[in-house]
Amino acid sequence: MEDGLRLANALACLPSAQREAIELHHLQELPLAEISQRMKRSKGAVAALIFRGTTRLKELLGTSEEL
């Protein structure tokens, strides 16, 4: 449970667009095309948000493991 709380706190530190993209992709398991439509951004922009957000989460959590 502690890991879940740490992840929730780290997610809260991200810019809203990065947080939304990560939640839609990793937690709701939506494909990039659907996230792109929901967020009204290109697939490349969504991929960049996910990459940058995931990189920041790793920094915040102090891990190099895959999230």
Phi, psi and omega in degrees: 000324180300321179297321178296320178293318178299316179295316179299317179295320179293318177301322181295340180277346183281154170302149188303322181294319178295316180299314180298314181297317179294316180297316180294320184281309187272325183268321179263354176056040177274147177287158181304321182299318180289320177298318179303316179294314181298320184270354182057048178224162177289160178299322178297320179294320179295316179300319179294320178298317180295316180298310182296319179294318179295319177299317180293320178300318178299320178295314182294324182272351179067043182222152174252003181288156176291135179272000000 
